Amino acid sequence: MSKKELFECIPSYRDTLASGTNEESVFRMFERDKTDLRNTGIQVEIKENLVDGDDIRYVVASDTFVWPKQVGLNPNQLQLLNLAAGVWAHASLQSDANRALVRLRALGVAPAASDLIGYAPRIKTHEPAFMPLNIAIDSCQEVRFSYRKPNGEISLRHIQPWALRNIDGQWLVISFDLDRNATRNFLLMRIVSKVTTVKIDDTEVTFAAPDSKLITDAEAELSELINTQVARLKVKPDSQAWFHFQLNDQPSTSDGLVSVAYLDMHLLAEQLREFALDVTVISPVALGEAIRSGFEKVVEAHA
């Protein structure tokens, strides 16, 4: 249908125009409605009449709206998809997960009764940088942000974000650093400004999606780095730290010795200061020094 036809047959547009509202305001409402439709997964296509260029028509792309006939879901499969969407509850992707659930429920398939009751996985994405980076990755947009190094130095970074990964509870972005001309990983906890898209003359700068092998190689390098960064700790039995590291569930650690892989030694030191009376650092020595240095700074600040 053309825009004119839509404005004549859809009550909200028709009544708004009849009330004396100017067409420009109704056009803005129309654009917002198209965006809302696309956000819920309903794709609106624009068809131009090759004879009359002014005759633009809007069509709902049925192949992206109707559930494929050859694909079916049984109740157990639907329940698993509900569970997968629920992983993101109370997180930055909650709205996307909720929209997915609405589409699933619209299939009219009843989920299995209670097979998975009690299973409630959660992915926490409280870092403010998570959502803008996730959007930039999907849209292949270059971004900038301020990043705090372990020594406290803050620098402006300009990257092409490739992927977000969660390593032992810490989110990081795998990216190509345009200033260093190399692949770099950035912990979201160390991003200390808003993540902004790079623009030239009000146009966002985009990049070609990276080859999957580049991301695979970057992940392999990351895994190799993590395997070489392991802290050995001695944990006091039945202490708060003991339960924090869930040592009751690990019979092999009954002696209180635990190995912890880490991405950033200084961030690990910050976490371990909470358990200073219950944890002894065996290695690396630098980790123990970082914990001690943090306490010394507190003492100096309150001397």
Salt bridges, closest charged atoms under 4 A:
GLU5 OE1 - ARG57 NH1 2.82
GLU24 OE2 - ARG28 NH1 3.30
GLU31 OE2 - LYS34 NZ 3.22
GLU45 OE1 - LYS47 NZ 3.45
ASP55 OD1 - ARG57 NE 3.52
ASP96 OD1 - ARG99 NH2 2.48
GLU142 OE1 - HIS158 NE2 2.81
GLU153 OE2 - LYS149 NZ 3.85
ASP177 OD2 - ARG157 NH2 3.14
ASP217 OD2 - LYS213 NZ 2.86
GLU219 OE2 - ARG165 NE 2.40
ASP264 OD2 - ARG190 NE 2.68
